[in-house]
């Protein structure tokens, strides 16, 4: 299957055949794909500007088995205005809102769904705070698979409508994504669904690692820092895997970027574990935040996120909801990017890193906007917008 040689447990190191599709049966930790990297050359990359440019580094063995919707190839925007306000002249925004369904979740599902079909699945399931569910539903529709999504009842209505439109078998749960995950786990065991929850299979990480490959090509190297909003953790794991593979391929010889993962002060189990120098995170009680993607009280990828952050000399940062709203406003006002609240959280976290002297003026920094602001939950009243009758009235109002 392409150059994929085996799956390897991220904790105990045991290896398994490609057909295995869940957690390590020995220690219940995530499996990661390993490749025969010595067989891959830079000229093997495909001449296209999307995720499938990196086909030789992905597990799908036949590009005809994929169901592209235009995922990947997202812009890297030089953030001169925001950088000037922070004293960071080498600041960039990787804008993942350009993906199908408007978020970086499309990358993972673009690889995971065809892999599920290749392995014989006819129906797939995922618990979701919103965006993973809509992305899975889109790719399942394209692949002709039945999709089951279980979401918290308070998932933003915009995402609910999108998910139902593809369509998916959609259900609410009174609770958090962890409650939805328990139901989906049982459904997969008892009703024959293929489990596509975070790190319950190894292939969503494979799609998300392409963000790291794109950074390397867009910058002609790698930055000093990447700042990424973190709920379930596959984004950070995917980036770290890309950096490690670039080194193993011999395509990047310097140190990897320092990883700063960002959570909400209302749900920060990984930041707490990082600060307490623990190797795993305990569940966060009474999780609350405006950013649905960060309201993940227990992350399966906890050990991997913590390991990646420490291995790169990075940081874990928690920010408040008002800080992420302000960060979202900064991206719109200064850079013309209408970001999700999770994207705004990275700007807020970067302000902390600068104030603490951790991120330095001569360093290059990439913050990730993981989705479009069009999906942000409506928590504020509409701004007071005046109504005009004609151009004369408009001119009068413009003059004040």
C-alpha positions in Angstrom: 0.0 0.0 0.0 2.1 2.9 -1.4 5.3 2.9 0.7 3.5 2.1 3.9 5.4 -0.8 5.6 3.5 -1.2 8.9 1.6 0.4 11.7 3.5 1.0 14.9 2.2 1.6 18.4 3.1 5.0 19.6 3.7 3.7 23.1 5.0 0.2 23.2 6.5 0.1 19.7 4.8 -3.1 18.6 4.1 -3.3 14.8 1.0 -4.5 13.1 -0.3 -5.3 9.6 -1.9 -2.5 7.5 -5.4 -4.1 7.9 -5.5 -3.4 11.7 -7.5 -0.2 12.1 -7.9 0.7 15.7 -5.7 1.2 18.8 -2.9 -1.1 19.8 -4.5 -4.2 21.3 -1.6 -4.5 23.8 -1.7 -1.1 25.4 -4.6 0.8 23.8 -2.5 3.6 22.6 -2.7 5.1 19.1 -1.1 3.4 16.0 0.9 5.5 13.6 1.8 4.6 10.0 5.5 4.0 9.1 6.9 4.3 5.7 9.9 3.0 3.7 11.2 6.5 3.3 14.4 5.6 1.6 12.4 4.7 -1.5 10.8 8.2 -1.9 12.4 11.1 -3.7 11.3 14.7 -4.0 10.6 14.2 -7.7 8.1 11.5 -6.8 5.7 14.2 -5.4 2.8 14.7 -7.8 2.6 17.9 -10.0 -0.6 19.1 -8.4 -1.6 21.7 -5.7 -3.6 19.8 -3.2 -3.2 17.2 -0.5 -2.7 14.4 -3.1 0.6 16.0 -4.2 2.0 13.9 -1.3 0.4 10.7 -2.5 3.8 8.8 -2.2 3.7 9.6 1.5 0.1 8.6 2.1 -1.4 5.1 2.7 -3.8 5.1 -0.2 -2.2 2.8 -2.9 -4.4 3.9 -5.8 -5.3 7.5 -6.4 -8.5 6.3 -8.1 -9.6 5.1 -4.7 -9.5 8.6 -3.3 -12.4 11.0 -3.5 -10.9 14.5 -3.7 -13.0 17.5 -3.0 -10.1 20.1 -3.3 -8.5 19.5 0.1 -5.1 20.9 0.9 -3.0 23.4 -1.0 -4.2 26.1 1.5 -2.6 29.6 1.5 0.2 30.6 3.7 -0.4 34.3 4.3 2.4 36.7 5.3 0.9 38.5 8.3 2.8 41.8 8.0 0.2 44.0 9.9 -0.4 41.5 12.7 3.4 40.8 12.9 4.2 44.5 13.2 1.8 44.8 16.1 3.5 41.9 17.8 7.1 42.8 16.9 7.3 39.6 14.8 8.4 40.5 11.2 8.4 36.9 10.1 4.8 36.0 11.0 2.5 33.9 8.8 -1.0 32.5 8.9 -1.7 29.1 7.5 -5.4 29.5 6.5 -7.1 26.1 6.6 -10.5 27.7 6.0 -9.9 27.2 2.3 -10.5 23.4 2.7 -13.7 21.7 1.7 -16.4 22.1 4.5 -14.3 25.1 5.6 -11.9 23.5 8.1 -8.7 21.5 8.4 -10.8 18.5 9.4 -11.3 17.8 5.7 -7.6 16.7 5.4 -8.0 13.9 7.8 -11.3 12.6 6.4 -10.0 12.9 2.8 -7.6 10.0 3.7 -9.5 8.2 6.4 -12.7 7.7 4.4 -11.2 6.1 1.3 -9.0 3.9 3.6 -12.1 2.8 5.4 -13.7 1.9 2.1 -10.6 0.1 0.9 -10.6 -2.0 4.1 -14.2 -3.1 3.4 -16.3 -0.6 5.3 -19.8 0.3 4.0 -20.7 2.7 6.9 -18.6 5.0 9.0 -19.2 6.8 12.3 -17.7 9.6 14.3 -18.4 11.6 17.4 -17.9 15.3 16.7 -18.0 18.8 18.2 -19.1 19.7 14.7 -16.5 20.1 12.0 -15.1 16.5 11.9 -18.7 15.3 11.5 -19.5 17.6 8.6 -16.2 16.7 6.9 -16.7 13.0 7.3 -20.3 13.3 6.0 -19.1 15.1 2.9 -16.4 12.5 2.0 -18.8 9.6 2.9 -21.3 11.0 0.5 -18.7 11.2 -2.2 -17.6 7.6 -1.5 -21.1 6.2 -1.3 -20.8 5.2 2.4 -23.4 5.6 5.1 -22.3 8.2 7.7 -23.3 8.3 11.4 -22.5 11.4 13.4 -23.3 12.0 17.1 -22.9 15.6 18.3 -23.5 17.6 21.5 -26.9 19.2 21.4 -25.4 22.7 21.6 -23.3 22.2 18.4 -23.6 25.4 16.3 -26.7 25.3 14.1 -24.7 26.2 11.0 -22.6 23.0 11.3 -25.6 20.9 12.1 -27.4 22.0 8.9 -24.2 21.4 6.9 -23.8 17.9 8.3 -27.4 16.9 7.7 -27.3 18.2 4.1 -24.7 15.7 2.8 -26.6 13.7 4.3 -25.6 11.9 7.5 -27.5 9.9 10.1 -27.2 12.7 12.7 -28.0 12.5 16.4 -27.6 14.7 19.4 -26.5 13.9 22.9 -27.1 15.9 26.1 -23.4 16.3 27.0 -20.0 16.8 25.6 -18.0 15.1 22.8 -16.8 12.5 25.3 -20.5 11.4 25.8 -20.9 11.3 22.0 -17.7 9.2 21.8 -19.1 6.6 24.2 -22.2 6.1 22.0 -20.2 5.9 18.8 -17.8 3.4 20.3 -20.7 1.1 21.2 -22.3 1.6 17.7 -19.0 0.6 16.0 -18.8 -2.5 18.2 -22.4 -3.6 17.9 -23.8 -2.1 14.7 -20.9 -2.6 12.3 -19.7 1.0 11.8 -16.1 1.8 11.0 -14.7 3.9 13.8 -13.3 7.2 12.5 -13.0 9.0 15.8 -9.8 10.8 16.7 -6.9 8.3 16.7 -9.2 5.3 16.7 -7.7 4.6 13.3 -4.3 5.8 12.0 -5.3 7.5 8.8 -6.8 10.9 9.8 -3.3 11.8 11.1 -1.9 10.9 7.6 -4.2 13.5 6.0 -3.3 16.2 8.6 0.4 15.7 8.3 0.2 17.2 4.8 -0.1 20.6 6.5 3.6 20.2 7.6 4.7 19.2 4.1 3.0 22.2 2.6 4.6 24.5 5.1 8.0 23.1 4.2 7.4 23.8 0.5 5.7 27.2 0.9 8.5 28.5 3.2 11.3 26.5 1.4 12.1 25.2 4.9 10.4 25.1 8.2 9.6 27.9 10.7 10.9 28.3 14.2 7.4 28.0 15.7 4.1 26.6 14.8 1.1 27.6 17.0 -1.9 25.3 16.7 -5.3 25.1 18.5 -5.7 21.7 20.2 -8.7 19.7 21.2 -8.4 16.1 20.2 -4.8 16.5 19.2 -4.5 15.0 15.7 -3.4 18.3 14.2 -0.4 18.5 16.4 0.4 14.8 16.0 0.1 15.2 12.2 2.5 18.2 12.1 5.0 16.4 14.3 4.9 13.3 12.1 5.5 15.5 9.0 8.5 17.1 10.6 9.9 13.7 11.6 9.4 12.3 8.1 11.0 15.3 6.5 14.1 14.8 8.6 14.1 11.0 7.9 13.7 11.7 4.1 16.7 14.0 4.3 14.7 16.9 3.0 15.1 19.1 6.1 18.3 19.1 8.1 17.7 21.7 10.8 15.7 21.3 14.0 12.0 20.9 13.8 9.7 23.8 14.6 8.8 24.4 18.2 5.2 23.4 18.8 2.9 25.6 20.8 -0.4 23.9 21.3 -3.3 26.1 22.4 -6.3 25.4 24.6 -9.1 27.3 26.4 -8.8 28.2 30.1 -12.2 26.6 30.3 -10.9 23.2 29.0 -7.2 22.8 29.2 -6.3 19.2 30.2 -3.2 19.1 28.1 -1.9 22.5 29.2 -2.3 21.4 32.8 -0.5 18.1 32.2 2.3 20.0 30.4 2.8 22.5 33.2 2.7 19.7 35.8 5.3 17.8 33.8 3.1 14.8 33.4 3.1 12.3 30.5 -0.6 12.0 30.2 -3.6 14.2 30.9 -6.6 13.6 33.2 -10.1 14.6 32.2 -11.1 18.2 32.6 -14.3 18.6 34.6 -17.1 21.0 33.6 -15.5 22.0 30.3 -16.7 25.3 28.9 -15.5 27.4 26.0 -16.9 29.3 23.0 -14.7 27.3 20.7 -16.4 24.0 20.2 -13.3 22.4 18.7 -11.4 23.1 22.0 -14.1 21.7 24.3 -12.5 18.2 24.5 -12.1 17.3 28.2 -10.2 14.0 27.4 -7.9 13.7 24.4 -6.8 10.3 23.1 -3.7 11.9 21.7 -2.6 13.4 25.1 0.7 11.4 25.3 1.6 12.2 21.7 0.8 15.9 22.0 2.8 16.2 25.2 5.7 14.2 23.8 5.8 16.3 20.5 5.7 19.6 22.4 8.5 18.7 24.8 10.6 17.1 22.0 10.6 20.3 20.0 11.1 22.7 23.0 7.6 24.0 22.6 4.9 25.3 25.0 1.3 24.7 26.0 -0.8 27.8 26.3 -4.3 28.4 27.6 -6.3 31.5 26.6 -9.6 32.9 27.7 -12.7 33.2 25.5 -12.5 37.0 25.4 -8.8 36.6 24.3 -9.7 34.3 21.4 -12.6 36.6 20.3 -10.1 39.4 20.3 -7.6 37.3 18.3 -10.3 36.5 15.7 -11.0 40.3 15.4 -7.3 41.0 15.0 -7.0 38.5 12.1 -10.0 40.1 10.4 -9.0 43.7 11.1 -5.3 43.4 10.3 -5.1 40.6 7.8 -8.5 40.2 6.1 -8.9 36.7 7.4 -12.3 35.8 8.9 -11.2 33.1 11.3 -12.8 30.6 13.6 -12.5 31.1 17.3 -9.9 28.3 17.4 -7.8 30.3 14.9 -8.2 33.4 17.1 -6.9 31.4 20.0 -3.6 31.0 18.3 -3.2 34.8 18.0 -4.0 35.2 21.7 -1.5 32.5 22.6 1.2 34.1 20.5 0.7 37.3 22.4 1.4 35.4 25.6 4.5 33.8 24.0 5.8 37.2 22.9 5.1 38.9 26.3 6.8 36.1 28.1 9.9 36.4 25.9 9.5 32.9 24.5 8.8 33.8 20.9 11.6 36.2 19.8 11.5 38.9 17.1 14.1 37.2 14.9 12.1 33.9 14.8 9.7 32.8 12.1 6.2 31.9 13.4 3.3 30.2 11.7 -0.1 30.4 13.4 -2.9 28.1 12.1 -6.4 29.3 11.4 -8.1 25.9 11.4 -11.5 27.0 10.0 -13.8 29.7 8.7 -15.4 32.2 10.9 -18.7 31.6 9.1 -19.2 28.6 11.4 -18.6 30.5 14.6 -21.5 30.1 17.1 -23.6 33.2 17.3 -23.0 34.5 20.8 -23.4 38.2 20.3 -26.2 40.4 19.0 -25.9 41.9 15.5 -23.9 45.1 15.4 -25.9 48.3 15.3 -25.9 48.8 11.5 -27.6 52.0 10.2 -30.1 51.7 7.3 -29.8 54.1 4.4 -32.5 55.1 1.9 -30.3 56.3 -1.0 -26.9 57.5 -1.9 -27.5 61.0 -0.6 -28.5 59.5 2.8 -25.4 57.3 2.6 -23.1 60.4 1.9 -24.7 62.2 4.8 -24.0 59.4 7.2 -20.5 58.9 6.0 -19.8 62.5 6.8 -21.0 62.0 10.3 
